[in-house]
Amino acid sequence: MTSKELLYVEDALGHEQYFQTKCYETMQQLQDPELKNFVGQLQQAHQTLFRNFYGLL
């Protein structure tokens, strides 16, 4: 893996971690169960993407 590719993966990891955190924070503030469930699914999707990117290292 080139240094440029490694920088891209590190950047992608940071983005996915940020999105995962924001989804979690938003989910904690929601009252509507259906919307809360949807945001929880988004959080899980970002967690999966994080793991996939991390697996490239």
N, CA, C and O atoms as a Tinker XYZ file with bonds, in Angstrom:
   228  protein
     1  N      0.858000   -1.170000    0.000000    73     2
     2  CA     0.000000    0.000000    0.000000    64     1     3
     3  C      0.907000    1.237000    0.000000    63     2     4     5
     4  O      1.847000    1.331000    0.790000    81     3
     5  N      0.615000    2.164000   -0.882000    73     3     6
     6  CA     1.432000    3.374000   -0.951000    64     5     7
     7  C      1.089000    4.306000    0.205000    63     6     8     9
     8  O      0.064000    4.147000    0.869000    81     7
     9  N      1.956000    5.269000    0.428000    73     7    10
    10  CA     1.695000    6.217000    1.520000    64     9    11
    11  C      0.446000    7.043000    1.236000    63    10    12    13
    12  O     -0.284000    7.404000    2.160000    81    11
    13  N      0.197000    7.342000   -0.030000    73    11    14
    14  CA    -1.015000    8.104000   -0.390000    64    13    15
    15  C     -2.266000    7.274000   -0.116000    63    14    16    17
    16  O     -3.257000    7.797000    0.394000    81    15
    17  N     -2.227000    6.007000   -0.446000    73    15    18
    18  CA    -3.363000    5.123000   -0.167000    64    17    19
    19  C     -3.588000    4.978000    1.333000    63    18    20    21
    20  O     -4.729000    4.954000    1.793000    81    19
    21  N     -2.516000    4.883000    2.083000    73    19    22
    22  CA    -2.624000    4.782000    3.533000    64    21    23
    23  C     -3.258000    6.041000    4.118000    63    22    24    25
    24  O     -4.077000    5.951000    5.033000    81    23
    25  N     -2.892000    7.202000    3.607000    73    23    26
    26  CA    -3.500000    8.458000    4.060000    64    25    27
    27  C     -4.996000    8.476000    3.757000    63    26    28    29
    28  O     -5.791000    8.957000    4.563000    81    27
    29  N     -5.375000    7.951000    2.592000    73    27    30
    30  CA    -6.792000    7.884000    2.244000    64    29    31
    31  C     -7.547000    6.984000    3.227000    63    30    32    33
    32  O     -8.633000    7.340000    3.684000    81    31
    33  N     -6.982000    5.838000    3.547000    73    31    34
    34  CA    -7.638000    4.915000    4.476000    64    33    35
    35  C     -7.754000    5.553000    5.859000    63    34    36    37
    36  O     -8.791000    5.439000    6.511000    81    35
    37  N     -6.697000    6.221000    6.306000    73    35    38
    38  CA    -6.746000    6.894000    7.605000    64    37    39
    39  C     -7.818000    7.983000    7.621000    63    38    40    41
    40  O     -8.531000    8.142000    8.611000    81    39
    41  N     -7.927000    8.724000    6.533000    73    39    42
    42  CA    -8.945000    9.766000    6.420000    64    41    43
    43  C    -10.345000    9.145000    6.434000    63    42    44    45
    44  O    -11.249000    9.647000    7.102000    81    43
    45  N    -10.508000    8.065000    5.701000    73    43    46
    46  CA   -11.806000    7.378000    5.666000    64    45    47
    47  C    -12.173000    6.841000    7.048000    63    46    48    49
    48  O    -13.337000    6.899000    7.445000    81    47
    49  N    -11.184000    6.317000    7.785000    73    47    50
    50  CA   -11.433000    5.836000    9.142000    64    49    51
    51  C    -11.933000    6.971000   10.028000    63    50    52    53
    52  O    -12.879000    6.799000   10.797000    81    51
    53  N    -11.304000    8.110000    9.917000    73    51    54
    54  CA   -11.719000    9.264000   10.705000    64    53    55
    55  C    -13.130000    9.706000   10.391000    63    54    56    57
    56  O    -13.904000   10.036000   11.291000    81    55
    57  N    -13.466000    9.711000    9.101000    73    55    58
    58  CA   -14.821000   10.100000    8.705000    64    57    59
    59  C    -15.859000    9.118000    9.235000    63    58    60    61
    60  O    -16.893000    9.525000    9.765000    81    59
    61  N    -15.588000    7.852000    9.093000    73    59    62
    62  CA   -16.547000    6.850000    9.548000    64    61    63
    63  C    -16.713000    6.889000   11.060000    63    62    64    65
    64  O    -17.818000    6.705000   11.572000    81    63
    65  N    -15.634000    7.126000   11.767000    73    63    66
    66  CA   -15.724000    7.240000   13.223000    64    65    67
    67  C    -16.552000    8.461000   13.615000    63    66    68    69
    68  O    -17.357000    8.401000   14.543000    81    67
    69  N    -16.350000    9.563000   12.905000    73    67    70
    70  CA   -17.123000   10.785000   13.161000    64    69    71
    71  C    -18.618000   10.543000   12.904000    63    70    72    73
    72  O    -19.457000   10.899000   13.731000    81    71
    73  N    -18.943000    9.938000   11.759000    73    71    74
    74  CA   -20.346000    9.677000   11.426000    64    73    75
    75  C    -20.991000    8.734000   12.441000    63    74    76    77
    76  O    -22.146000    8.914000   12.827000    81    75
    77  N    -20.238000    7.740000   12.859000    73    75    78
    78  CA   -20.754000    6.789000   13.848000    64    77    79
    79  C    -21.070000    7.514000   15.155000    63    78    80    81
    80  O    -22.117000    7.279000   15.759000    81    79
    81  N    -20.181000    8.381000   15.587000    73    79    82
    82  CA   -20.389000    9.143000   16.821000    64    81    83
    83  C    -21.594000   10.065000   16.703000    63    82    84    85
    84  O    -22.410000   10.148000   17.621000    81    83
    85  N    -21.705000   10.757000   15.576000    73    83    86
    86  CA   -22.821000   11.689000   15.387000    64    85    87
    87  C    -24.158000   10.943000   15.326000    63    86    88    89
    88  O    -25.158000   11.427000   15.856000    81    87
    89  N    -24.182000    9.789000   14.696000    73    87    90
    90  CA   -25.415000    8.992000   14.654000    64    89    91
    91  C    -25.810000    8.576000   16.066000    63    90    92    93
    92  O    -26.985000    8.639000   16.428000    81    91
    93  N    -24.838000    8.153000   16.858000    73    91    94
    94  CA   -25.116000    7.729000   18.230000    64    93    95
    95  C    -25.674000    8.902000   19.041000    63    94    96    97
    96  O    -26.675000    8.757000   19.744000    81    95
    97  N    -25.023000   10.057000   18.941000    73    95    98
    98  CA   -25.483000   11.233000   19.685000    64    97    99
    99  C    -26.898000   11.636000   19.261000    63    98   100   101
   100  O    -27.732000   11.973000   20.101000    81    99
   101  N    -27.156000   11.599000   17.971000    73    99   102
   102  CA   -28.478000   11.952000   17.456000    64   101   103
   103  C    -29.519000   10.947000   17.931000    63   102   104   105
   104  O    -30.616000   11.327000   18.341000    81   103
   105  N    -29.174000    9.673000   17.873000    73   103   106
   106  CA   -30.095000    8.617000   18.285000    64   105   107
   107  C    -30.515000    8.799000   19.745000    63   106   108   109
   108  O    -31.669000    8.552000   20.095000    81   107
   109  N    -29.585000    9.227000   20.590000    73   107   110
   110  CA   -29.877000    9.412000   22.009000    64   109   111
   111  C    -30.867000   10.552000   22.246000    63   110   112   113
   112  O    -31.543000   10.575000   23.274000    81   111
   113  N    -30.958000   11.482000   21.323000    73   111   114
   114  CA   -31.825000   12.644000   21.481000    64   113   115
   115  C    -33.211000   12.447000   20.873000    63   114   116   117
   116  O    -34.132000   13.213000   21.158000    81   115
   117  N    -33.357000   11.436000   20.050000    73   115   118
   118  CA   -34.638000   11.233000   19.352000    64   117   119
   119  C    -35.675000   10.575000   20.251000    63   118   120   121
   120  O    -35.348000    9.744000   21.098000    81   119
   121  N    -36.916000   10.958000   20.053000    73   119   122
   122  CA   -38.032000   10.384000   20.796000    64   121   123
   123  C    -38.819000    9.378000   19.950000    63   122   124   125
   124  O    -39.332000    8.389000   20.473000    81   123
   125  N    -38.913000    9.633000   18.651000    73   123   126
   126  CA   -39.680000    8.775000   17.744000    64   125   127
   127  C    -38.956000    7.435000   17.577000    63   126   128   129
   128  O    -37.824000    7.405000   17.095000    81   127
   129  N    -39.595000    6.324000   17.971000    73   127   130
   130  CA   -38.936000    5.013000   17.914000    64   129   131
   131  C    -38.522000    4.609000   16.493000    63   130   132   133
   132  O    -37.462000    4.012000   16.304000    81   131
   133  N    -39.338000    4.925000   15.512000    73   131   134
   134  CA   -39.027000    4.539000   14.137000    64   133   135
   135  C    -37.797000    5.303000   13.629000    63   134   136   137
   136  O    -36.914000    4.721000   13.000000    81   135
   137  N    -37.751000    6.584000   13.902000    73   135   138
   138  CA   -36.616000    7.395000   13.489000    64   137   139
   139  C    -35.355000    6.998000   14.262000    63   138   140   141
   140  O    -34.258000    6.952000   13.705000    81   139
   141  N    -35.531000    6.715000   15.542000    73   139   142
   142  CA   -34.412000    6.276000   16.382000    64   141   143
   143  C    -33.832000    4.968000   15.847000    63   142   144   145
   144  O    -32.613000    4.798000   15.819000    81   143
   145  N    -34.683000    4.056000   15.428000    73   143   146
   146  CA   -34.252000    2.789000   14.852000    64   145   147
   147  C    -33.496000    3.014000   13.543000    63   146   148   149
   148  O    -32.476000    2.373000   13.291000    81   147
   149  N    -34.001000    3.923000   12.717000    73   147   150
   150  CA   -33.352000    4.217000   11.439000    64   149   151
   151  C    -31.944000    4.776000   11.653000    63   150   152   153
   152  O    -30.995000    4.347000   10.995000    81   151
   153  N    -31.812000    5.727000   12.570000    73   151   154
   154  CA   -30.503000    6.313000   12.857000    64   153   155
   155  C    -29.572000    5.260000   13.471000    63   154   156   157
   156  O    -28.366000    5.282000   13.225000    81   155
   157  N    -30.122000    4.350000   14.258000    73   155   158
   158  CA   -29.329000    3.250000   14.802000    64   157   159
   159  C    -28.790000    2.352000   13.700000    63   158   160   161
   160  O    -27.665000    1.859000   13.788000    81   159
   161  N    -29.589000    2.140000   12.668000    73   159   162
   162  CA   -29.132000    1.346000   11.527000    64   161   163
   163  C    -28.021000    2.073000   10.770000    63   162   164   165
   164  O    -27.074000    1.448000   10.293000    81   163
   165  N    -28.143000    3.395000   10.664000    73   163   166
   166  CA   -27.083000    4.181000   10.035000    64   165   167
   167  C    -25.788000    4.062000   10.837000    63   166   168   169
   168  O    -24.704000    3.940000   10.266000    81   167
   169  N    -25.908000    4.097000   12.148000    73   167   170
   170  CA   -24.731000    3.965000   13.005000    64   169   171
   171  C    -24.059000    2.611000   12.766000    63   170   172   173
   172  O    -22.835000    2.532000   12.659000    81   171
   173  N    -24.853000    1.561000   12.685000    73   171   174
   174  CA   -24.304000    0.227000   12.455000    64   173   175
   175  C    -23.629000    0.138000   11.086000    63   174   176   177
   176  O    -22.599000   -0.520000   10.938000    81   175
   177  N    -24.215000    0.802000   10.090000    73   175   178
   178  CA   -23.612000    0.803000    8.750000    64   177   179
   179  C    -22.250000    1.487000    8.775000    63   178   180   181
   180  O    -21.300000    1.012000    8.152000    81   179
   181  N    -22.158000    2.594000    9.488000    73   179   182
   182  CA   -20.875000    3.294000    9.581000    64   181   183
   183  C    -19.867000    2.483000   10.393000    63   182   184   185
   184  O    -18.668000    2.528000   10.116000    81   183
   185  N    -20.343000    1.751000   11.383000    73   183   186
   186  CA   -19.458000    0.893000   12.158000    64   185   187
   187  C    -18.890000   -0.221000   11.267000    63   186   188   189
   188  O    -17.712000   -0.564000   11.364000    81   187
   189  N    -19.730000   -0.769000   10.411000    73   187   190
   190  CA   -19.295000   -1.811000    9.486000    64   189   191
   191  C    -18.267000   -1.262000    8.500000    63   190   192   193
   192  O    -17.257000   -1.911000    8.224000    81   191
   193  N    -18.526000   -0.067000    7.969000    73   191   194
   194  CA   -17.569000    0.545000    7.053000    64   193   195
   195  C    -16.242000    0.814000    7.750000    63   194   196   197
   196  O    -15.176000    0.621000    7.165000    81   195
   197  N    -16.310000    1.260000    8.999000    73   195   198
   198  CA   -15.090000    1.491000    9.769000    64   197   199
   199  C    -14.286000    0.201000    9.882000    63   198   200   201
   200  O    -13.077000    0.198000    9.650000    81   199
   201  N    -14.947000   -0.882000   10.232000    73   199   202
   202  CA   -14.258000   -2.172000   10.367000    64   201   203
   203  C    -13.638000   -2.608000    9.041000    63   202   204   205
   204  O    -12.521000   -3.125000    9.006000    81   203
   205  N    -14.387000   -2.389000    7.938000    73   203   206
   206  CA   -13.865000   -2.768000    6.626000    64   205   207
   207  C    -12.623000   -1.965000    6.265000    63   206   208   209
   208  O    -11.635000   -2.524000    5.789000    81   207
   209  N    -12.670000   -0.663000    6.489000    73   207   210
   210  CA   -11.496000    0.170000    6.210000    64   209   211
   211  C    -10.344000   -0.223000    7.125000    63   210   212   213
   212  O     -9.200000   -0.305000    6.677000    81   211
   213  N    -10.630000   -0.463000    8.389000    73   211   214
   214  CA    -9.597000   -0.846000    9.347000    64   213   215
   215  C     -8.950000   -2.164000    8.939000    63   214   216   217
   216  O     -7.754000   -2.377000    9.135000    81   215
   217  N     -9.763000   -3.035000    8.372000    73   215   218
   218  CA    -9.253000   -4.328000    7.921000    64   217   219
   219  C     -8.237000   -4.200000    6.790000    63   218   220   221
   220  O     -7.457000   -5.123000    6.554000    81   219
   221  N     -8.237000   -3.073000    6.091000    73   219   222
   222  CA    -7.266000   -2.870000    5.022000    64   221   223
   223  C     -5.868000   -2.634000    5.570000    63   222   224   225
   224  O     -4.877000   -2.799000    4.859000    81   223
   225  N     -5.796000   -2.251000    6.828000    73   223   226
   226  CA    -4.477000   -1.971000    7.418000    64   225   227
   227  C     -3.868000   -3.257000    7.801000    63   226   228
   228  O     -2.752000   -3.281000    8.321000    81   227
